Structures are given as structure tokens and as C-alpha cells.
Amino acid sequence: MTSPSGTKAAAESLVAAAQAESRHLMEHEAKELLALYGVRVPPFRLLTDRCDLPAVAAELGFPLAAKLVSPQVLHKTDHGLVCLGISDPAELESAYVGLLRRAAAMSPAPEVRGVLIERMERPGLEMLVGMQRDPVFGPVLVCGLGGIYVETLRDVSYRVAPLDVDTVHEMLEELGSRDLLKGVRGQAPRDIAALASCVLAVARLADEMEEVVAVDLNPVFLYERGVVAVDARVLLREEVSA
């Protein structure tokens, strides 16, 4: 397990590499950073060689997701640069090649750093966990219903850091969807403690890494036991064009 000092040093190295290029973290870097602070993310590998596909598929197992990695493309889905539900080696190779072709056809063509191959997690209750660094109040944490419900229901709660576990539980009790967390219509209760730990991990990241100005984890799959952040975005202090 990484020591607290080792965590901060590794995090600073990731952030410094991105800042040296005047860019935000790419998805694999964001997930590496979050994992350092204890946020569970799906197993993944960044590939730059098509020949490595069979080995990675054997390591991660199907189903898989494939996502183009480029410092110029933060919103990959908007450009058709994400393939989900890949179920066999032939589909994986087709997805890999197709992503590179779609990127090359864009105008201007983005710089490609590789293809992120990631194990798809079983669906859970979709939650949102995030942080926005306010110029006056500092880190503001958010938690609520995520996925497709973010824009329609806007069921979220906010708190200014620092947070403790009791404060996070207060946030969750404010949600209109709080009964979904406790179990409805015969469903088992969700792991509220794991969700609270995820929020606190993001709060700790914000406290230690002042260069990080925003964190967006959506969706976070919440299960009867555990959580996993299946999509992640981390923005750094210097704004760059996406």
C-alpha cells in the first residue's frame, strides 16, 4: 500500500507531467490519480500497439470498453471515440482500429496517445461525485444521483471542504433519491459507507492537490457492497482548450 507521502509524490508527478504540456489529465491519468487516493476504478491498460490486444484481453477479461486517448479530446463520447460492450477478440480489434480511423478523420486530427482498454463493470445505481474549486470558498464537494439523471433531476447536494463522514451522510440525507440508497421495492440497501469514503477521498485529493480545480466522477456505480468510478475527469489550474 502506498504511504501518504508516497501517494502525494506520485500524484504530484502525474500533475506535473500534464502541466508541463499545459493540459488537463487524460482519462487514464485521472484514474491513476484517483486510485492513489483510494477511489476504486475499473482495471485498465493504455495501449499504443495493436499487437498487445490479445494479452490485454486475456488479462482484463471481457466485456471491455475501448476509448481513444488524446490531450485534445476531453469529451470522447461526443466524437464517437468510445466503444462499449466489446465481447470478443474480433470486436476488440475492430474497435481499436475504428477508433484510430475516426480520430484520423477528424479536422483537425487530434494527437493520439493510445487507446484505453478497460474492463466494463456490472451496472449499479448511478451516482455522481465531484469537486469544484471556488475562488472564494475553496473546494466544494458534490454528491448525488448521476448518469442520465444529472441534467433532468438535478438531485445533488453540496458542501464546502473540509468534510468528515458525518457531513457526507448529511449530504446524502438531503437527496430526493435517498430512499434508493436505503433499498426500495425489495432491493437491498446500497453501500452508503463506500460512497461516503469515495466523497472523502475526493475531498482529500482536493485538499492536498491545489493544482486540481475540478473532479467529475460520473457515473459512479454504487452496489450493495462497494463503489466503482467508471468515468473520470480531472481538470488542472491552467485552463486549456479541449
Secondary structure in CASP SS format (residue, H / E / C, confidence):
PFRMAT SS
TARGET T0000
AUTHOR 0000-0000-0000
METHOD secondary structure of the structure
MODEL  1
M C 1.00
T C 1.00
S C 1.00
P H 1.00
S H 1.00
G H 1.00
T H 1.00
K H 1.00
A H 1.00
A H 1.00
A H 1.00
E H 1.00
S H 1.00
L H 1.00
V H 1.00
A H 1.00
A H 1.00
A H 1.00
Q H 1.00
A H 1.00
E C 1.00
S C 1.00
R C 1.00
H C 1.00
L C 1.00
M C 1.00
E H 1.00
H H 1.00
E H 1.00
A H 1.00
K H 1.00
E H 1.00
L H 1.00
L H 1.00
A H 1.00
L H 1.00
Y C 1.00
G C 1.00
V C 1.00
R C 1.00
V C 1.00
P C 1.00
P C 1.00
F E 1.00
R E 1.00
L E 1.00
L E 1.00
T C 1.00
D C 1.00
R H 1.00
C H 1.00
D H 1.00
L H 1.00
P H 1.00
A H 1.00
V H 1.00
A H 1.00
A H 1.00
E H 1.00
L H 1.00
G C 1.00
F C 1.00
P C 1.00
L E 1.00
A E 1.00
A E 1.00
K E 1.00
L E 1.00
V E 1.00
S C 1.00
P C 1.00
Q C 1.00
V C 1.00
L C 1.00
H C 1.00
K C 1.00
T H 1.00
D H 1.00
H H 1.00
G C 1.00
L C 1.00
V E 1.00
C E 1.00
L E 1.00
G E 1.00
I E 1.00
S C 1.00
D C 1.00
P H 1.00
A H 1.00
E H 1.00
L H 1.00
E H 1.00
S H 1.00
A H 1.00
Y H 1.00
V H 1.00
G H 1.00
L H 1.00
L H 1.00
R H 1.00
R H 1.00
A H 1.00
A H 1.00
A H 1.00
M C 1.00
S C 1.00
P C 1.00
A C 1.00
P C 1.00
E C 1.00
V C 1.00
R C 1.00
G E 1.00
V E 1.00
L E 1.00
I E 1.00
E E 1.00
R E 1.00
M C 1.00
E C 1.00
R C 1.00
P C 1.00
G C 1.00
L E 1.00
E E 1.00
M E 1.00
L E 1.00
V E 1.00
G E 1.00
M E 1.00
Q E 1.00
R E 1.00
D E 1.00
P C 1.00
V C 1.00
F C 1.00
G E 1.00
P E 1.00
V E 1.00
L E 1.00
V E 1.00
C E 1.00
G E 1.00
L E 1.00
G C 1.00
G H 1.00
I H 1.00
Y H 1.00
V H 1.00
E H 1.00
T H 1.00
L H 1.00
R C 1.00
D C 1.00
V E 1.00
S E 1.00
Y E 1.00
R E 1.00
V E 1.00
A C 1.00
P C 1.00
L C 1.00
D C 1.00
V H 1.00
D H 1.00
T H 1.00
V H 1.00
H H 1.00
E H 1.00
M H 1.00
L H 1.00
E H 1.00
E C 1.00
L C 1.00
G C 1.00
S C 1.00
R H 1.00
D H 1.00
L H 1.00
L H 1.00
K H 1.00
G C 1.00
V C 1.00
R C 1.00
G C 1.00
Q C 1.00
A C 1.00
P C 1.00
R C 1.00
D C 1.00
I H 1.00
A H 1.00
A H 1.00
L H 1.00
A H 1.00
S H 1.00
C H 1.00
V H 1.00
L H 1.00
A H 1.00
V H 1.00
A H 1.00
R H 1.00
L H 1.00
A H 1.00
D H 1.00
E H 1.00
M C 1.00
E C 1.00
E C 1.00
V E 1.00
V E 1.00
A E 1.00
V E 1.00
D E 1.00
L E 1.00
N E 1.00
P E 1.00
V E 1.00
F E 1.00
L E 1.00
Y C 1.00
E C 1.00
R C 1.00
G C 1.00
V E 1.00
V E 1.00
A E 1.00
V C 1.00
D C 1.00
A E 1.00
R E 1.00
V E 1.00
L E 1.00
L E 1.00
R C 1.00
E C 1.00
E C 1.00
V C 1.00
S C 1.00
A C 1.00
END
